[in-house]
Structure formats: C-alpha cells, structure tokens
Amino acid sequence: MVLGGALALLAGCGGGGSPALMQADLALNPIDDALNAERLRRLYQKLNAMAEPMRNRSVRESAPLHLQIPTAQGDEIMVFTLVRNDAGDYPHLRIARPRTGEHANFVFGGSIAQGVTLRLTDDRGRTLQRAGQSLEFALFDARNRSRAPQYWIATGIRIAAPAFLVWIGAVVVRGVAAVGFVAFNLIVLGLLAAGLGVAIPVIRWFLETSGIDWETVRRFVEQTAETIIRLLREVANSLSAHRARINGADV
C-alpha cells in the first residue's frame, strides 16, 4: 500500500555504494495538514503488518516503512523498522537516515519509581547525544494510572515528535508532528508484539497500566481526520520552543 508515494534517489544504498531508487510508503505534505491526516488514517494495516511477525522472538527485523519528510535540503526518505538488537531485545522502533548513514533506536528507559523515559540510542544501546545533551526524554509519570488508553498514545506522540526533532536537528521543515504520530504508534505495536512476557519492568508497567491493545491502536490511527488534525496542530505548536532552542544552538 503506497500512501502519497514518491520516488527518491538515495546515495549510498545498493550494492557497491551505488545510488538506489527507493519508493516512499508515506509522503508527508509540507503544508497540508488535512492531506497528511487522511494519509495517516490509512496507515494502520501497514503498521500492523510490520508488527505482527515480531511476535515470533526469532524475527529480528520487520519489513520497512519508508517515510518521506520535507527538509531544508529537499525531500528525504527515512526508513522505519521494528527491530531486536543490542539496544533492546524486544521489538522497538529504529529510524535510519540513508542520506547521512545515521540511525536511532527508540527504547523505553527510566524506572517505575522515577518515571518512564524515551531514550534514543545507537545499535549497541548507548544513549545518543546532541550538543552535549543526552537524548533521553521524560515520557510517563508512573503516578498517572486512571487514564484512557488513547491518552497514553497521544502523550507518547507529544514526546516522540520533539525527540525526533532534537535528534534530526533543524533540517526538518514541516511534518514533525506526523512523524511523532507514526513513530509512537509503531513503538506501541512493537511493545504489544513483545507482550507481557517481556522482562523489562517499565514496559510491563506500561502495558498493564495503559490497557492498550491492538484494537486500541487501530481505532486511534483510524480516528477522524479532524481529530488527527487537531492533535498534529497541537503538537506542532508545542514544538516551536524546541525548534528555537535547536536554531539557537546552531548559531
């Protein structure tokens, strides 16, 4: 299923370092929130198809999702996968930038006592840094228990979006909120694929406390375009301070 698909030539991909032609599964529009919302609403089947095989512990990597993002240097395709690696032996999100060779694993950290965090790491589990800042972001307060399942996903999107922005830098023009939408829904589906058998306490706590299941994620992704637009705009407005800090650090 191609949602607003486009072709991009990515240097460094393919045999012998020659450029490879890659097609976007989802192309974000730089100015049209309504169009992005409609495309996001049709994404669940693709995300579910990535996560389902990860129920099998022998599967180390899912099929990829190629997401085209508008940047200051033009459109860029980034590769989203669910993986098991040294950063986390449970299905978690990994985003790769073929243009630069960079990558980040999005894994849960922190503790139930002090709060759950979202950590961005390399493939060995080392926390990434930008401008001397460790890329670890407060995610959930363990005291928040009586919340609807949709609350947990929306909150995760509000954190995943600025985390992605800080990692990627000020090159992204628009669409960071939509990236957060895709990223955190994939993160949750990866945790559901791992199931309650996962040994990490903060993940068990999240799955037990949030009450999220596969149907919850489907309903969240497929909610009305108007509801998604409101969420995207809310997240975009909250990103202005993060963007200003990044731009200030680059001066």
N, C-alpha and C positions, 0 to 999 in steps of 0.2 A: 504494500500500500504506500503510495507516494503522495504526500500532502504538500502541495506547493513545491514540488520537486524542481531542482535545478542541477545543472552540471557544473563542476568546478575542477580545475586542473591543479593538483596538489604536488608541489615539488617534493622529492624525496620519498615518494611512495612508489611501490612496484619494484620489480627486480632490477638489480644493478643501479639503484638510485635514480632511475628514470622517472619522469612525471607519470602519474596515473590519473585517469579520469574517474571521479567519484560523484555519485548522484546523491543529492540530499533527500532524506526521507521526509524532512520537515524544513521548510524555508520560512524564517521569520520575516515579516514585513517591517521595514524601519519606521513606518508612520501610521499604519492602520491597525489599531488595537482590535477592532471588530473582526478583521480578517484573521489575525493571529488567534483570537478566541475560538473562532469556528474551526480552525485547523487543530488547535489543542483538543477540542471536544471530540475529534475523530481519532485521537491517538491511542485510546486505551487498548485496542486489540494488538497494536504493535508492541506496547509496553508489556502487556500480559504475555505475549509470545516470547519476549525476551526473558521474562522472569520464571515462567513455568518450568522450563528444563532445569533451572538451577535448584529445584527441589532435590534433584539427584546430586549427592555430595561429590560424585566423581566428575561432574561437569565443572570445569574451571573458568569458563568464559562464555557469555551469552552471545547471540547474534548482535551486531552493532546497530545503533541508531545514528544516522548522520544528520546533524542539525546545522543548518546554515544560518549564520549570525552576521548581521551588519556590523562592520568595524570601520575604524577611521582609515584603514588601508583597503577597504572594499569588503565584499562578502567573504566570509571564511567558514569552511565546514569543519566542525568539531565532531569527534567520534565518542559516543556514549556507549558504554558496555557495563554489564554486571559481571564482576569477577570474584574469584577467590585467589588470594595471593598472600604474600608476607605482610601486607598492610592489614589484612583481616581475612581469617579463614571462614568467612560466611559471605554470601552474595552481597556485594556492595558496589556502589557506583564508581566507575573510573572514567574520567574525561580526558581525552587526548587531543592535542593540537598538532596535526600533521605538518602544518606550516612551520612550526618552530621546534617540534620534537618534544615539547613539554607535555606533562601529564600530571593529574592529581587524582588521588583516591579520596572519596568522601566517606569517612568512617565515624562511628559513634565513639565518644570518649567521655571523660569525666567520671562521676560516680553518682549513685542514688543520693548519698548524703549531701554532696556539694553541688549537684546539678549536672545534667547531661549536656555534653558539648558535641559540636560537629567539628571534626578535625580533617584537614586536608594534608595528605601525606604523599611521599613518593612510594614506589612499589615495595620498598623494604619496611614501610611503616614509620619512617622518620617524618616528623611534622615539618611541612614546608614553611618558609619564611618569605616575607616581602618587606623591604625597607626595615629590617630588624624586628619585624613583628611576626610572631608565630601565628600561623593560620589555624587558630582554634577559636570557635565561636560558641558563646552560651546558647543553648538550644531549648532545653526544657528544665523547669524547676520541678523537682520531684514532689513538691507540696501540692502541685496542681493535679488533682485527681478527678474531680467531678466535672469533666468536660466532655462534650460530644466528640465523636470520632473526627468529624470534619474540622474541629478546632485544631487538632494536633497536626493535620496535614497543612492547613492554612498557615499555622505558626511556623512549621518547617520550611515552607516556601519563603516566608518573610526572612528567614535566616539563610537559606541556601542561596538566595539571589545576591545579597551583599557579599557572602563568602566567595561566590564565583567572581564577582566584580573585583574584589581585592586581589584574588589570585591572578586574574587575567590582566589587571591594570586598566588604565583609562582608554584602551583601544576600542572598547565596545561603544558603539554609537547609541543603539536602542535595543530593546528586547531582553534586557537582563531579567526583568520580572518573569517573562515567559520561559527563560532558561531555568529560573528557580522552580517554576511550575513543573517542567519536565523532570528536572533533577530530583526534587524531593519525592515526587510520585514514584520514580524509579527506585529511590532509596527505600521507600516503604515496601514496595513489591519485593525487593531483594530480601528484606527482613522477614516478610511473610513466607518467602520461599525457604528461608532458613528454619522458620518455625520456632516453637517454644523449646525445642531441644537444644538451641544454641546456649553455650555455657556462659556467655558474657552477661553479667548482671544487669547492666543498663539497657541492653536490648530486650532481655526477658521482662524487665520492668515496663518498658515502653509498650511492648505487645500486649501485656496483661492489663495495663492501666488504660491504654487508649481505646481498647475494644475494636481496633481497626481490623478488618478482614478484606478479602479480595473484592467482595461486593461493595464495601465502603469506598475503596479506591475507584472502582468503576463508576459509581454514582458521582463521586467528586469530579472525576475527569469529564464525565458526560453531562455535567450540570448545564444550566442555560448559559448561552453566550453572554448575556447581560451580567450574570453573576461573576463569570470569569473576568469580564472586562473591569468590573468594579475592583476585584482583587488585584488584577495586574496594575491598575492605576494607583491603588493604594500602596502597593509595593514600590512602584516607580517613584512615587512622591517621597517615600522614605529613603530612597537611595541617593537623593540629592546631597545629603551631608557626607555620605561615603565617597561619592564622586568628587566632591570638593576637596576632601582630605587627600585623595589619591592625586588629584591635579596639583595640590599644594606640595605634596612630597616630591613630585617630579620637577618642580621649578628649581 
